[in-house]
Amino acid sequence: MNAPRAWLIWTIGVLAYLVAVAQRTSFGVSGLEATERFHASAAAISFFTVLQLLVYAGLQIPVGLLVDRFGSRAMIASGAVLMGLGQFQLAYADAVPAGVLGRVLVGAGDAMTFVSVIRLVPIWFAPARVPLVTQLTGMSGQLGQLISVVPFALVLHSAGWNTAFLALSSLSALAVVLVLALLRDVPPGHPPRENAQGLRATGVTLARAWRQPGTRLGLWCHFTVQFSGNVFAMSWGYPFLVSAQGLNPATVSALMGLFVVTSILVGPLFGTFVARHPMRRSAMVLLITAATALAWAAVLLLPSKAPLWLLALLVVTLAIGGPGSMIGFDFARTFNPSHRIGTATGIVNVGGFVAALLTIYLVGLILDLLHTSGYSGGELYGLASFRIALSVQFLFLLVGTVLILMTRRKVRRQMAAQGVHVPPLLVSLANQRRRRVELRRERLAKQRSSTP
């Protein structure tokens, strides 16, 4: 695990992931233009992202199995090729079916990238560094969203639809070249991958990863804290801020930039927390979930448009969910052997995207129903309609919280059977406080005994 070589491999992987995030989030910025270009309803526009996420989520487990078999280099390069083809298709699409095909290809390529990059981390880095490097991976990849909300948005508004999406397609071509030229699956001297498994052995690997309660805890943590930020960044955030809250596009771009910057700043803090307090990972997830619910409640329950500072607070809270969801992958890593990490990571990664695609679709469906019924007064993206439609998120937050608590109980029973007991959080905090008091008393006693 030569440090400079490891960081070079990681950098190439992260660049590919950064490009994938830019491709993934580009449609959220172009939602209003897509409505005009395809003459589509809110439900039809949401279907673009829903189908993209459905493909992404549906491929996570197969991709996890494939990356364990073929390695990260082949999977990342293949994903970049598919995303490039998808954006090229979307650049020339002028009807909903053609546009949807482009997003399906983007979703398929995106699905191959993150799991493959994450699998490189425990292979190239020492275990003590893995939590921090995992957070740095997620954090650095979010810079791709800056590409979609700043330069891509500028090109889209100035040069037009075709030029903007062709530019994104060329980014994927660059990623393919870099990955094939510089990325390697394992360090020199690392044992080679096992021979390809048959279908039966593959099924056994998948079943063992799923039966592990730690894998399922990671899944539900990812499900609960990641989806709301994805719903906001990938689909409904831009229309909500522009049409419902009345902000100008420049201010919305600034808020989207704040979303990315917050994710970048918070990521290393979570990585350090997980490394130092591995027994309190789920508690952090539950805290983020509560903060997300409170932030949305504060914005949606206001009788009028929210002030800018409150919208900024909402954006910051949603941005924290991205790094928070990375905790789920740490559960997959610590509760599964190395040869099963790709499979377990794929299972975990399904969670947040399934929740996101369901929420995105339901929001679009509710907006259309309110518009058809006359409730919105002829305004498809009105504030009153968005208040009702976006409230569907509270259901997913509640379901996720219940499932986290249920699965955590099973994980702790398993740990207790192995001799590892996790005290309740309040008891642990009280014990820590008691130890700090005792240490202070000991220092004072030493100082007094040394004073002549």
N, C-alpha and C positions, 0 to 999 in steps of 0.2 A: 504494500500500500504506500507507494512513493508519493509523498504529499503533492509536489508540483504536478506530477502526472495525473493524480486523482482529481485535482482541481481543474485541470485542463479537460478531462473527460466530463466532469460535472458541468463545466461551462458550456460545452457543446450540447450536452443534453438539455440544459436550461434554455439555451438559445432556441432549440427546436420546440421546447414547451412554450416559450414566449411567443413564437410565431403561431402556435396552435391556439393560444388564448386570444391573440389578435383576430384569428379567423373565427373563433367561437363567438366572440362578443361583437363582431362587426355589424351583424344584422340588428342588434339592439339600437345602435346609433342611427341606422337607416330605416327605422320602422315607419316614420311618416312618409319618407320618399317611396318606400315599398307599397304603402297604401295607395298612393297616386299611380305608381308605375303599373301595378297589377290590378288596379280598380277593385280592391279587395275589402272585405269587412274586417272587423276586429278579430273575429274568430278565425278567419282565414289567415290573417297575418300572424296570429299566435300559433297557428298550425305549422308555420315554417319552423319556428323554434321548438315547438313540441315534438315534431317528428325528428328534428335534429337531435334533441336530447333523448328521445326514445331510442334512436339508433345508438347513440353514445352509451346510454345505460345498458341497453340490451347486449352490447358487445363487450362490456367490462369483464365479465367472467370468462368468455372465450379468449379475450385478449390476455387475461391473466394466465390462462393455461398455455397460450401460445408463446408468451414471452418467457415463461419458465422453460419452454422447449427450444425455441429458436434464438433467444437472446434479445437484448434491447436494441442493438444496432439495426437489425433487419426490420424490426417492428416500427421503430421511429422513422426510418427512411420511407417505409411503405405508407405510413400515416401521412407524412408530408406530401407524398405524391398524390394521394387521394384528396387531401385538402386543396392542393393546387388545382387539380381538375375540377373540384367542386366550385371554387371561386371563379374559375374560367367559365364554367357553365352558367353561373349566376350573372356574370357580367353581360351576357348576351340574352338572358332569359327575359321574355316580355309577357309571360303568362304564368299563372300560379303553378301548374304542374311542372313546367320547366324550372321555375325558381325553387320549388320544393326538392327536385332532384339534386340541384346544386347543394342545398343545405344537407341533404342526406349524405352526400359524399364528404362534406365537411365534417359532419358528425362522426362518420366512420373513421376518417383519418384522425380526428381529435381523440377518439376513443383509444387509439393505439399509442398515444404519446405519453400521457402522464404516468400511467402504470409502468411503462417501460423505463422512464427516467427515474422514478422512485426506486425501481429494482436495482439500479446502478449504485445507489447510496450505500446500503449495507455491504456491498461487494467491494467497493473502493475505499471506504472509510472505516476507521476503528469504531467499535460499538459506542464508546462514550461520545463520539461526535455525531452519531446518526440523528438524534432528535433535532439538534440545531441545524444540521445540513438539510434535513427534511423540510424544516420551516423555511430555510433560505431558498429551497427549491420552489416551494409554493409562492413565497414572497417575490422572488425574481421573475417568475413566470407571469405574475400579475402586471409587470411592465408592458406585457402585450396588450392589456386593456388600454393603456395610455396610447398605444399606436392606433387603436380603433376610435378613441374619443377625441384625439387631437389631430394628428396628420391625416388619418383616413377621413375623418369628418370634414376637414378643410378641403381635401381633394374632392370628396363627394359633392360638397356644396359649390365648389368653384369649377371643377373640370367635368363633373357629371358621373353618373352611375357606372358606365363602362370602364372609364379610366380608373376609378377608385378600386373596383373589384379586380381588375387586371393587375394593379399594383400589389394587392394582397396575394394574388396567385404567384407573382414573381418572387415574393418573400418565401413561399414554400419551396420553390425551385432552389433558392439559395440554401435553405435548410437541408435539403437532400444532399447537395454537394458537400457541405460541411460534415454532416453525419457520416457519409460514406468514406470521406477522406481522413477524418480524425478520431471518430469515436470507436472505442473498443469495449467489448462486453466484460472482460475480466482482466485483472492485473497479470503480469507475467508470473508464471509458476502456479497460478490458481488452478485447482482441479477442473478438468473439462466438464461441460454439461453432460448429464446422463443421456444415454440413447433415448430416442423418441419412445414415449410410452404408447401402449395400445389404448383402445377406447375404455377397456375395463379399468386399467390402471389410472387413466385420466379421471374416470368417474370416482374412483376411490380417493384420489387426491382432492377432488372438489368436495366430496362428502366429508372428509376429515377436516378440511378448512371450515366448512359450514357448521359442523358439529361443535367446533371449538367455541365456547361462549364468548371468549375474548374477541373473536372475529365478528360475531354478531353485535357485541357492544360497540365495536368500531363502526359497524354499519349504521346503527341507530344514532350514534353521535354525529356521524357525517350527514345523515338524513335530516337531523333536527337543526343544526346550526348553519348549514351551507346553503339551503335552498332559497331562503329569502333574499340573500344578496344576489344569487343568480337570477331570480325573477326580476329583480330591480335592474341589474346591469345588462342582462341579455334580452329583455323584452319590454317590460312595462314602466321602468323607471323614467326613460326619456319622455314618452307620451304623458306620463303622470305629472312630471315637473313642468313641461312646456304647456300642455293643453289644460290640465286641471289646476295647476298652481300658478300659471301665468308667468313663468320665468322665461327670459329670452335665451336663445341657444348658447350664447357665450357663457352665461351664468351656469347653465346646465352642464356644459363642458367642464367648467371649473369644479362643479360638485362631483362629476364623474372622476375628474383628476384627483380630488380629495379622497374619493373612494379607494383609488389605487395607492396613493401615498400612505394612507392609513394602514392598508394591508401590508405594505412594505415595512413600515415602522414597527407594527405590532408583531409581525412574524418572529423575529429573533427573540422577543420577550417570551412568547409562548414556548419556543424551543428551549430556552433556558429554564423556564418553569417546569416543563415536562421532564427535563434531565434531572432537575433537583428534587422534584416532588412527583415521582411516577405514580404514587398511590392516590393522588388527588386530581388526576386527569379528568375523570367524569364530573367532579365537582366544578371544574372550570367550564366544562361544556354546559352544564345546567345553569351556571351564572350567565353565560352568554345568551342562552335561550331566554332567560327572564328579561335581560336587557333588551333583546330584540322585540319581545312582546310589548314591553313598556314603551319603547320608542315608536312603534307603529300605532299603539293606542293613543299616544299623545298627539300624533299627526292626524289620525283619522277621526278622532272624537271632537276636534275643534269645529265650531260652527261655521268658521270661515277659512280662507286660505291660511296656511301655516306661515309664520314668519321665516325669513331666510335662516336665522340661527337655529331654529328647530329642525328645518330640513337638513341643515349641515350636520346636526347632531344625529339625525336618523341615518344619514349617509355614513358617518363614522361608525355607528353601531353595526350597521349591516356589513361594513367592510371588515370589522373584527371577526365576523362569522367565517370568513374565508380561511384565515390562519387557524381559527378555532377548530374548523373541520379537519385540519391536518392531524389533530390529536387522534382521530379515528384510525389513521394509518399507523400510528405508533402502537395502538392496540394490536393491529394485524401483525406488526413486526415482532412484538414481544411475546405473543401467544402462539406463534407458529414457527416451525423450523425453516431454515434458510431456503430449502428447495421448494417450499410451498408459499413463499412470500408473495410472488406475483399473483398467484391464485387468490390468496386472502386479500391482497390489496385490491384486486378487481372486484371482489365481493363488497368490500367496504365502499368503493367508489361508486357503486350503483346507488347507494342511499340518497345522497343529496340531489342527484340528477333526476331520479324518479320523482322525488318530492317536488323538484322544480318544474318538471314537465307537466305534472298533474296540476300544479298551481297555475302555471302560465295558461294552460288550456281553460281551466275553470274561470280565471279572470276574464279572458276573452269571451267565453260563452256568456258569462253574467253581464258583461258590458253590452253584448248584442241583444240579449233578452230585455234588458232595461231600455235599450234604444227602441226596440220593436214595440214594446208595451207603451211607449210614450213617456215613461218616467223621467228620462233624461232630457225631455224637451227638445228633441231633435239634435242634441249635442252628444255624439258618440263617446267622446273622451271627457265628459264633464266631471266636475269635482264630486257631485252627489253620487254619480254612478261609480266612480272610482272608490269612494268610501265603502260602498257595499261590496264591490268586487274584490278589493284587496283584503277585506276582512276574512276571506277564506283562509288566509295564512294562519290565523289563530288556531284553526282546527288542526293543521299539520304540526304546529308547535306543541299543542297539547298531546297529540298522539305520540309524537317523538319523545316527549318527556316521560310519558308513562312507560314506553318501551325501553328507554334507557334505564329507568329505575328497576324494571323487572329483570332485565338482562344483567345489570350490575350485581343484583342479588345472587344470580347464578354464578357469576365470575368469582365473587367473594367466597361463596361456598366451596368452589373448586380450589381457590387459593388456601382456604382454611384447611382443607383436606391435605394440602401439601405443606402445612405448617406455617403459612404466611397469613397473619391476621391483620386486618385493616380496621383500626379503631374508628368510631364515629368522628366526623369532622370536629364537632364541638369539644369532644374529649381530647382529640389530638391538639387542638388549639390551646386548651387548658393546660395540657402537659407541657407544651412548648413554653407557655407563659411561666409555668412553675419552674422549668429548667432555667429560664433567663433570670428569674428572681434569685434562684440558688447561686447561679454564677456571679451575679452582682454581689451577693453576700460574701461569697468566697473571696472575690477581689478586695472588698472592703476589709475583710478579716486579715488578708495578707498585707494590705497597706498599713493597717494598724499595728500588726506584729513587727513590721519592718521599721516603724517610726520609733526613734530613740526616746 
